[in-house]
């Protein structure tokens, strides 16, 4: 019997989006709590209160589901807007002052890490056995490095860095520091909470931007 809802209708689209949200929320909880290996698509379906077939048809594999969950966690929603075009990321490259730019980046990065870093930790454990996850992780780390490099290049272009700052060295330093792998390590080893991470990131970036290089040129 037909439900009477056309697959091209706004109501159908809303139902589809809500189903995806439920599946991704359940997947996120299970991947973080139980790890990648112990999480099955059937378990995700049960937690999301949808049929197993729905999960298989929508995502195809557990690796695809984890990848999608991480992609959504990074940007914060399912809208088709990439990270570079999110408001906080734009502000980090265009605000009038260095303080405003670094504040925007530190705040945005904190929220990103809160959402995505625990999932990325689950993905790290799966990289050795899942080529899709390994390739996505490599691409994600490269993208993070490039996003950060672009922001610092704008700092330099707009005259916001100390005249004797070494841009190449700074980018080579802050890129790895801005990775989710580093965030997870700092949480484990230093006991940082998200607020502490935001404060640390702000202070580190401001020091690097306003201090002359001490390295020989």
C-alpha positions as CSV (number, residue, x, y, z in Angstrom):
1,X,0.0,0.0,0.0
2,X,1.3,3.4,-0.9
3,X,2.0,5.9,1.9
4,X,0.8,8.7,-0.4
5,X,4.1,10.6,-0.1
6,X,5.8,11.3,-3.4
7,X,9.6,10.6,-3.4
8,X,10.2,14.1,-4.9
9,X,8.0,16.0,-2.4
10,X,9.3,18.2,0.4
11,X,7.7,15.9,2.9
12,X,9.6,12.9,1.5
13,X,12.9,14.9,1.6
14,X,12.2,15.9,5.2
15,X,11.6,12.2,6.1
16,X,14.7,11.2,4.3
17,X,16.8,13.8,6.1
18,X,15.3,12.8,9.5
19,X,16.1,9.2,8.9
20,X,19.7,10.0,8.0
21,X,20.0,12.2,11.1
22,X,18.8,9.3,13.3
23,X,21.2,6.9,11.7
24,X,24.2,9.2,12.0
25,X,23.4,10.1,15.6
26,X,23.1,6.4,16.5
27,X,26.3,5.6,14.6
28,X,28.2,8.4,16.3
29,X,27.2,7.1,19.8
30,X,28.1,3.5,19.0
31,X,31.4,4.2,17.2
32,X,32.6,6.3,20.1
33,X,31.3,4.0,22.9
34,X,32.1,0.6,21.4
35,X,34.7,1.3,18.7
36,X,34.7,0.6,15.0
37,X,35.3,-3.2,15.1
38,X,32.5,-3.9,17.7
39,X,29.9,-1.7,16.0
40,X,27.7,-3.4,13.3
41,X,25.2,-1.8,10.9
42,X,22.6,-4.0,12.5
43,X,23.4,-2.4,15.9
44,X,23.2,1.0,14.4
45,X,19.8,0.3,12.8
46,X,18.5,-1.0,16.2
47,X,19.8,2.1,18.0
48,X,18.3,4.4,15.3
49,X,15.0,2.5,15.4
50,X,15.1,1.9,11.6
51,X,15.3,-1.2,9.6
52,X,18.7,-2.8,8.9
53,X,17.9,-2.6,5.2
54,X,17.5,1.1,5.4
55,X,21.0,1.5,6.8
56,X,22.5,-0.8,4.2
57,X,20.7,0.9,1.3
58,X,21.6,4.4,2.5
59,X,25.3,3.8,3.4
60,X,26.3,0.5,1.8
61,X,29.0,-0.4,4.3
62,X,30.2,0.4,7.8
63,X,33.2,2.2,6.5
64,X,31.0,4.5,4.4
65,X,28.8,5.2,7.4
66,X,31.8,6.1,9.6
67,X,33.1,8.4,6.8
68,X,29.8,10.1,6.5
69,X,29.4,10.5,10.3
70,X,32.9,12.2,10.4
71,X,32.2,14.4,7.5
72,X,29.0,15.7,9.1
73,X,30.7,16.1,12.5
74,X,33.4,18.2,11.0
75,X,31.1,20.8,9.5
76,X,28.3,20.4,12.1
77,X,25.3,19.5,9.9
78,X,24.2,17.9,6.7
79,X,24.1,21.1,4.7
80,X,26.1,21.1,1.5
81,X,28.5,23.7,2.7
82,X,32.2,22.8,3.0
83,X,34.4,23.8,5.9
84,X,36.1,26.7,4.1
85,X,32.7,28.3,3.6
86,X,31.5,28.1,7.1
87,X,31.0,31.4,8.9
88,X,33.7,30.9,11.6
89,X,36.2,29.8,9.0
90,X,35.5,32.8,6.8
91,X,35.8,35.1,9.8
92,X,39.2,33.6,10.7
93,X,40.5,34.7,7.4
94,X,38.7,38.0,6.9
95,X,38.1,39.7,10.3
96,X,39.7,43.2,10.7
97,X,42.1,42.3,13.5
98,X,44.4,39.4,14.4
99,X,42.6,39.0,17.7
100,X,39.2,38.6,16.0
101,X,40.6,36.1,13.5
102,X,42.3,33.9,16.0
103,X,39.3,34.1,18.4
104,X,37.1,32.9,15.5
105,X,39.4,30.1,14.6
106,X,40.0,28.9,18.1
107,X,36.2,28.9,18.9
108,X,35.3,27.1,15.6
109,X,38.1,24.6,16.0
110,X,37.0,23.8,19.6
111,X,33.5,23.0,18.4
112,X,34.8,21.0,15.5
113,X,37.0,18.9,17.8
114,X,34.2,18.4,20.3
115,X,32.0,16.9,17.5
116,X,34.5,15.1,15.3
117,X,37.7,14.2,17.3
118,X,36.1,11.2,19.2
119,X,34.9,9.8,15.9
120,X,38.2,10.4,14.3
121,X,39.8,8.4,17.1
122,X,37.5,5.5,16.2
123,X,38.6,5.9,12.6
124,X,42.3,5.8,13.4
125,X,41.8,2.3,14.9
126,X,40.1,1.2,11.6
127,X,42.7,2.7,9.2
128,X,44.8,-0.5,9.0
129,X,41.9,-2.7,7.9
130,X,39.7,-0.3,6.0
131,X,41.3,1.3,2.8
132,X,38.4,3.7,2.5
133,X,38.9,5.0,6.0
134,X,42.6,5.2,5.5
135,X,42.3,7.2,2.3
136,X,39.7,9.5,3.9
137,X,41.9,10.1,6.9
138,X,44.9,10.9,4.7
139,X,42.8,13.4,2.7
140,X,41.4,14.9,5.8
141,X,44.8,15.5,7.4
142,X,46.0,17.1,4.1
143,X,42.9,19.3,4.0
144,X,43.4,20.5,7.6
145,X,47.0,21.4,6.8
146,X,45.9,23.3,3.7
147,X,43.1,25.2,5.5
148,X,45.4,26.3,8.2
149,X,48.1,27.3,5.7
150,X,45.6,29.4,3.8
151,X,44.5,31.2,7.0
152,X,48.0,32.0,7.9
153,X,48.9,33.2,4.4
154,X,46.0,35.6,4.8
155,X,47.4,36.8,8.1
156,X,50.7,37.5,6.3
157,X,49.1,39.1,3.2
158,X,47.0,41.4,5.4
159,X,50.0,42.5,7.4
160,X,48.9,40.9,10.7
161,X,52.1,39.0,11.5
162,X,55.2,40.3,13.2
163,X,57.6,41.6,10.5
164,X,60.2,39.0,11.5
165,X,57.8,36.0,11.8
166,X,58.8,33.0,9.7
167,X,55.6,32.1,7.9
168,X,56.9,28.8,6.5
169,X,58.0,27.6,9.9
170,X,54.8,28.7,11.5
171,X,52.6,26.8,9.0
172,X,54.8,23.7,9.4
173,X,54.2,24.0,13.1
174,X,50.5,24.9,13.4
175,X,49.4,22.5,10.8
176,X,50.2,19.3,12.8
177,X,49.0,21.1,16.0
178,X,45.6,21.6,14.4
179,X,45.0,18.0,13.6
180,X,42.3,16.0,15.5
181,X,45.0,13.4,16.2
182,X,46.9,16.1,18.2
183,X,43.7,17.2,20.0
184,X,43.0,13.6,21.1
185,X,46.6,13.2,22.3
186,X,46.4,16.4,24.3
187,X,43.1,15.3,25.9
188,X,44.7,12.0,27.0
189,X,48.1,13.3,28.1
190,X,47.3,16.8,29.4
191,X,43.7,16.3,30.5
192,X,42.6,19.3,28.4
193,X,38.8,19.9,28.1
194,X,37.4,21.7,25.1
195,X,37.5,25.1,26.9
196,X,41.2,24.5,27.8
197,X,41.9,23.5,24.2
198,X,40.3,26.7,22.9
199,X,42.4,28.8,25.3
200,X,45.6,26.9,24.4
201,X,45.0,27.3,20.7
202,X,44.2,31.0,20.9
203,X,47.3,31.6,23.0
204,X,49.6,29.5,20.8
205,X,48.4,31.2,17.6
206,X,48.7,34.7,19.0
207,X,52.3,34.1,20.3
208,X,53.4,32.7,17.0
209,X,51.8,35.6,15.1
210,X,53.3,38.3,17.2
211,X,56.7,37.0,18.1
212,X,59.8,37.3,15.8
213,X,61.4,34.0,14.6
214,X,64.3,32.9,16.7
215,X,65.5,30.4,14.1
216,X,68.5,31.2,11.9
217,X,67.5,32.1,8.4
